[in-house]
Amino acid sequence: MCSLAGGRRSCPGGNDAPARAGTLGCSPFPRIPSEPVSELPDPGWQVLPREFYRRHPAEVAPELLNKILVRSDGRAARIVEVEAYAGSEDPAAHSFRGPTTRTATMFGEAGHLYVYFTYGMHWGSNAVCGEVGQGYGVLLRAAEPLLGVELMRQARPRARRERDLASGPGKLSQAFGITGAFDGADLVGGDRGLWIACDGTPPPDAPVVGPRIGISRAVEFPWRWHVPGHLHVSVPPRRR
């Protein structure tokens, strides 16, 4: 069990993240029996079960690092940067003041995709977490393209380098063709051809932790995580 003190999520295992379990680094929960997902590029990949998401977003977020966002058309990218947003306990969350037409998906079942429009031009993609009614989510901030790179290039023709294809929440959504039509998509059942899967790569033991980007409230919450030294994060590490 984790506790919230001073806006900081404190969990067993230290480093403000829960202890991990499982030999493949996929999930601390048993896989839910289901029909094989034929659209996954590799039969060894496992779709994350719904129980994975039914926790506080500050627990889910760091464990989403190194998981893979998959689309049924062959696009796949490794998640390397995330942010947690925690409903009524988080003034920076869209869901802070309760459900609205825009945020209804955040208050629904865990394991669905909450998609929002921002700055009049970008879409942001979030994995819904917690229990129904809590309004929790994890923003997918950046990913490293693995498969279907040419499709991503077609979706983002202005990207000059592969590392620019999904190195930010708007870029990631654009690279995968995610728009408001995907709001509410089931990441477990894959009803719209989107999943988050694990290929056996565990989350980093010591992810970089810090404040979230582009917010003006709850800036003290250390709820942004990314893979150390990864060049595909939204703000890449400086070379010394």
C-alpha positions in Angstrom: 0.0 0.0 0.0 1.3 3.5 -0.8 0.6 6.7 1.0 0.4 10.3 -0.1 2.3 12.8 2.0 3.0 16.4 0.9 1.9 15.6 -2.6 4.6 12.9 -2.9 3.7 9.3 -3.4 5.6 7.1 -1.1 5.6 3.4 -1.9 7.3 0.2 -0.6 10.5 -0.6 -2.3 11.9 2.9 -2.1 12.4 5.4 -4.9 8.7 6.3 -4.7 7.8 3.3 -6.7 6.4 -0.1 -5.7 8.5 -3.2 -5.5 8.4 -5.1 -8.8 7.5 -8.7 -9.2 7.6 -11.2 -12.0 10.4 -12.7 -14.0 9.8 -10.9 -17.2 9.3 -7.5 -15.8 5.9 -7.4 -17.4 3.5 -7.1 -14.5 3.2 -7.9 -10.8 -0.1 -9.5 -11.6 -1.0 -12.8 -13.3 -2.0 -12.5 -16.9 -5.7 -12.6 -17.5 -6.7 -15.6 -19.7 -7.9 -14.3 -23.0 -8.0 -15.0 -26.7 -4.5 -14.6 -28.4 -3.9 -11.1 -29.7 -3.0 -11.9 -33.3 -2.2 -8.3 -34.1 0.8 -8.1 -31.8 4.0 -8.2 -33.8 5.6 -10.9 -31.6 3.7 -13.8 -30.0 6.0 -13.5 -26.9 4.6 -10.0 -26.1 2.0 -9.8 -23.4 -0.8 -7.3 -23.3 -0.9 -5.6 -19.8 -3.9 -6.9 -17.8 -6.4 -4.5 -16.4 -5.2 -5.1 -12.9 -1.9 -3.5 -13.8 -3.8 -0.2 -14.3 -6.0 -0.4 -11.2 -3.6 1.4 -8.9 -2.5 5.0 -8.2 -1.0 6.6 -11.3 2.3 7.3 -9.4 2.6 3.6 -9.0 1.6 2.7 -12.6 3.6 5.4 -14.3 7.2 4.3 -13.6 6.2 0.7 -14.4 5.0 1.8 -17.8 8.5 2.7 -18.8 9.9 0.2 -21.3 6.5 -1.1 -22.1 5.4 -1.0 -25.7 2.5 0.9 -27.3 1.2 -1.1 -30.2 -1.2 -0.4 -33.0 -2.7 -3.1 -35.2 -1.3 -1.6 -38.4 2.2 -2.6 -37.3 3.3 0.5 -35.4 5.1 -0.1 -32.1 7.2 2.1 -29.8 8.8 1.7 -26.4 7.5 4.1 -23.8 10.4 6.0 -22.3 8.7 9.0 -20.6 5.5 9.3 -18.5 3.7 11.6 -16.1 1.1 10.8 -13.4 -2.1 12.8 -12.9 -4.2 12.0 -9.8 -7.7 13.4 -9.9 -9.0 15.3 -6.9 -5.7 15.2 -5.1 -3.8 16.8 -8.0 -4.6 20.4 -9.1 -2.7 19.9 -12.3 -5.0 17.0 -13.5 -7.8 17.7 -16.0 -10.0 15.6 -13.6 -9.3 17.7 -10.5 -12.7 19.4 -10.3 -14.7 16.3 -11.2 -16.2 14.7 -14.3 -16.9 16.8 -17.4 -17.8 15.8 -21.0 -14.1 16.2 -21.9 -12.8 14.1 -19.0 -15.5 11.4 -18.7 -13.1 8.7 -19.9 -10.7 9.4 -17.0 -13.4 8.5 -14.5 -14.2 5.3 -16.2 -12.7 1.8 -16.1 -8.9 1.5 -15.8 -7.0 0.4 -18.9 -8.7 2.7 -21.3 -7.2 5.5 -23.3 -8.1 9.1 -22.4 -7.3 11.4 -25.4 -7.5 15.2 -25.1 -6.9 18.1 -27.5 -4.5 20.8 -26.4 -3.0 24.1 -27.7 -5.5 23.9 -30.5 -3.3 21.5 -32.5 -2.1 18.5 -30.5 -3.6 15.3 -29.0 -2.4 13.9 -25.7 -2.7 10.1 -24.9 -3.2 8.8 -21.3 -3.7 5.4 -19.8 -6.6 5.6 -17.3 -5.7 4.2 -13.9 -7.2 3.5 -10.5 -10.8 2.7 -9.7 -13.9 4.0 -11.5 -14.7 7.5 -10.4 -11.1 8.5 -9.3 -10.1 10.3 -12.4 -6.5 9.0 -12.5 -4.3 8.7 -15.6 -0.8 8.5 -16.9 0.3 10.7 -19.8 2.4 8.9 -22.4 5.0 11.6 -23.0 7.6 10.0 -25.3 8.4 6.7 -27.0 11.2 5.1 -29.1 9.9 3.8 -32.4 10.5 0.1 -32.9 8.2 -1.1 -35.7 6.2 0.6 -38.4 8.7 3.5 -38.5 7.8 4.4 -42.1 4.1 4.8 -41.1 5.2 7.1 -38.3 7.3 9.1 -40.8 4.2 9.5 -43.0 2.2 10.7 -40.1 4.9 13.1 -39.0 6.6 14.3 -42.3 8.2 17.3 -40.6 10.3 15.1 -38.2 13.9 15.2 -39.4 15.2 12.4 -37.2 13.8 9.1 -35.9 14.3 10.4 -32.4 11.9 13.3 -33.2 9.0 11.0 -34.3 7.5 10.4 -30.8 9.6 12.6 -28.4 6.7 14.5 -26.8 3.0 13.8 -26.0 1.7 15.5 -29.2 4.3 13.9 -31.4 3.6 10.4 -29.9 -0.1 10.7 -30.6 0.5 12.0 -34.1 3.0 9.2 -34.9 0.4 6.6 -34.0 -2.5 8.4 -35.7 -4.2 8.9 -32.3 -7.0 11.5 -32.3 -10.1 12.2 -30.3 -11.7 9.2 -32.1 -9.6 7.0 -29.9 -10.8 8.5 -26.6 -12.1 5.6 -24.5 -10.3 2.9 -26.5 -9.7 -0.2 -24.5 -5.9 -0.8 -24.2 -6.6 -4.3 -22.7 -9.3 -5.5 -25.2 -7.9 -3.6 -28.1 -11.3 -2.7 -29.4 -9.7 0.0 -31.6 -6.5 -1.7 -32.4 -4.4 -0.2 -29.7 -2.6 -2.0 -26.8 0.2 -1.6 -24.3 2.3 -4.7 -24.1 5.4 -6.0 -22.5 8.2 -7.8 -24.3 10.1 -8.8 -21.2 12.1 -5.6 -20.8 11.7 -4.4 -17.2 11.3 -0.8 -16.1 14.6 0.9 -15.2 15.7 0.3 -11.6 16.5 4.0 -11.2 14.4 6.1 -13.5 14.9 9.8 -13.6 12.3 11.4 -11.4 11.3 15.1 -11.5 8.5 17.7 -11.8 6.0 17.5 -14.7 6.3 19.7 -17.8 4.1 22.4 -19.0 1.9 22.8 -15.9 1.4 25.8 -13.5 -0.2 24.0 -10.5 1.2 21.2 -8.3 4.6 21.9 -9.8 6.2 20.4 -6.7 4.9 16.9 -7.3 7.7 14.7 -8.6 5.5 12.8 -11.0 7.5 12.7 -14.2 9.6 9.6 -14.9 11.9 8.8 -17.8 14.4 6.2 -18.8 17.9 7.5 -17.8 20.0 8.9 -20.7 17.4 8.0 -23.4 17.6 10.2 -26.5 13.9 9.8 -27.3 12.6 11.6 -24.3 10.9 15.0 -24.8 13.7 16.9 -23.3 16.8 14.8 -24.1 19.8 14.8 -21.8 22.5 17.3 -22.5 25.8 16.1 -23.7 28.7 17.0 -21.5 
